[in-house]
Amino acid sequence: MAISFIGGDANDTGAGTNTLTLTMPGAATTDDVGLIFISCDDDAPTLAVSTAGWTQLQENQTTGGRDLKSAIWYRVLTSGSETNPVCTISGSLQEFGCTLHVYRGMDTGSPFTDGVAFQFTQNTSNPTPPSIGCSVANSGLHIFTALTHDDVTTVLQPSTPSGLVVRETINGSTKDWRQQINCSKVDVGGTGTITPSAWRNTVTASVAETHSYSLILTVELPIAITSVSGGAGIQYTQTGIVVLGKGFEASQGSGKLELWSDEAGTTKTVQTITAWADTSITFTAVQGSLPDNAIVYAVVTNDSALESPPKAVSVGLAPYRDLIDGLLPNHYWTLNNTYVDRAGTS
C-alpha cells in the first residue's frame, strides 16, 4: 500500500495557556499513523500529549540566545473515532503551538524505521532541514520546523527533494514566537540519503532560532523483519536464534534466510533453518565468508520470491558506536581530551 496524507490540524496560543486541543481528521481510521509536533518559546516547560496512547519520538531544547523547546509524538490509530489529542505545557506558560498530521499506508509495526534527524540553527531565516537515510523504498518524508523571533509571511517548501507539499502551518507576525511549518512527500522513491535544501519562505526578519526535524515515514511492506534475537546480537554457530517479522509465509518452500555483509549484499550466506512460520523463523548462524565482530544484515526471501529489506544485526563483538546508535539516543558524547556532542538516531 502506498502512503497517503489523510489530513491534519494546527492550534496555537499566547502566553498563559497550558492546553491546546487538536481535531482528528474525519477520514482518519484504524492503522493510520498520527504525528504531533509541539514547540514552545522557552526551554523550561514540560511538553506533553496528555491524551492516552501517544508515544514521544524525540524532544530537543536549546538556550543559545533565544530559548526553544520542541518534541514529536506519534500514535497508530485504533479506530475511526479517535479522541481529539490534547497538548499541554507546564512549569512556564509561554507561547506554544502544535500541529497534527495523519498518514495512511505506513508500517504500523515500525512506522519510523530510520529514526529522526534533528538540526538546530540560529539567525537563519530559511533553515536547511537535516539529511536522513531511507532504508525502505517508496517510503515518505516529513519535515517539521519550529521557529521563534522571525515572521514567516509566506511558506514555501524546500525545492529538494522535488515534490514536497506544504502541510499544516502556524506563521505570521502575531504568532512570531510560536511558528511551525511542515511539508511532506508521500513517496521518495528509492533508498539512500535524502538531503533537503533550505526552506524558501518569505520573511520579515532573519534572526530566527529554529528546530528542524526530518522523518522517514516507513511504508507498509508485504514482508519485513522486525527483530533478530530480540536485538541482543548473535554469534556464529549459535542455535535457536529467532527472527520475528511478517510475510514470511506459513511454509518455507523455496524460501531462505541469508546474512549479508552489507546492505548491498556483497557477500551472502544462507542460514540453517530449524523452524519456519509466517511471522517467525528459527535458525543456526552460519558464518561462511562473512566478517565477525561486525554488523551484518538479515534478509528473508519467502516462497513467493518477496525479499525483506535488510535488518542490521550485530555478530560477535560489534563496534561500540554501532551499539550506542542501536539504542536510539537523542544525543551522546565522545571523549578524547575534549567532548563532541553527537546527534543520535532518535
Salt bridges, closest charged atoms under 4 A:
ASP12 OD1 - LYS175 NZ 3.19
ASP12 OD2 - ARG178 NE 2.66
ASP32 OD1 - ARG104 NE 2.76
GLU59 OE2 - LYS69 NZ 3.70
GLU82 OE1 - ARG75 NE 2.84
GLU95 OE1 - ARG178 NH1 2.78
ASP107 OD2 - LYS246 NZ 3.47
GLU220 OE2 - LYS246 NZ 2.24
GLU258 OE2 - LYS256 NZ 3.48
ASP341 OD1 - HIS331 ND1 3.29
